Amino acid sequence: MFVRQLVLATLAAVVLAPGASALTMSYAGTQYDVGGTFFPGGGPADVQNYHVAGWRGNDVAKTLDLDGNDVYGSAGYALFGTRFDYPNANATGGNAFVNPTDNSVYPNIIDLPSWVAGHQILSSRKAGGWAYALIDDPQLTNGARDFNWGASQIPASTFQAPYVKLGVLDGTGIVTQNDPTVAPAERWGFALGPDAPSKIRVGVMTDGLDSEFWAPSEVLMQHTIGGVPMGAPVSTGTVAKNRFIDMHFFDIIDGQAGDEFVFLASNPGGGSAGIAGFTFEAIPEPSTLAIVGVAMFGGAALWRRRR
């Protein structure tokens, strides 16, 4: 077992609910080249609009979107080491040794579901500002992309959608101290709190870097409770890399309050196995769906009576 004693210090302390052993996990698949094979395309924005990888824009088909709205991260998301420069996305140089927890020059953008009780960065550093892909700014795009956004900027840009520059968590794992070129290294972890949905899909964003050498060749998800690994990790297996944005998805079924999930990356013989971000989708609880159904049925019956 590559993780022997994992303590996520900032995760909220919660009491395990009955039935925690019912948890199942699986790798749901990968959508390669989200938003097309453009890198990053165009620019500076006031001269020629940039191509932006549409991980949030519903004009880009999402083949593994759990809730079917063609938006990844509808329930929540986390991006690391981002950078926004307008109109020149490359105005700021890169830095591969940034404090991973946060940095005003290369900020993290995090908006997690209410049922995530806590989270922690588990990599030794993050990198940002290099000639990485431009992706939807999740704070400005949640469905339809605003291609008139650039017209309101100074200087004005025609047909430019909102964007941020990709950044990544990389370096060694802070618990195992693993080098990802030798063994899987931790990147990030979260814990479930009360009222977690029965089915959760977590997406992991990789690739889109200035060289495929730095992207992971494998991503893993490990279940832990109180920092102790529970069973074997779930793996993507070996994934392809070509510098365009990829999303790898893991399903969590019947997770309970107190369940923790740690994500690791490896790249044997390669670079630092950077992970750019995470997304969350969920299926509503059956009780919620039943309430909605009853409300709809009741409304229809009332309408019929009034007729």
Secondary structure by P-SEA (a helix, b strand, c coil): ccccccccccccccccccccccbbbbbccccccccccccccccccccbbbbbccccccccccccccccccccccccccccbbbbbccccccbbbbccccccccccbbbbbbbcccccccccccccccccccccccccccccccccccccccccccccccccbbbbbbbbbcccccccccccccbbbccccccccccccbbbbbbbccccccccccccbbbbbbbcccccccccccccbbbbcccbbbbbbbbccccccbbbbbbbbbcccccccccbbbbbbcccaaaaaaaaaaaaaaaaaaaaac
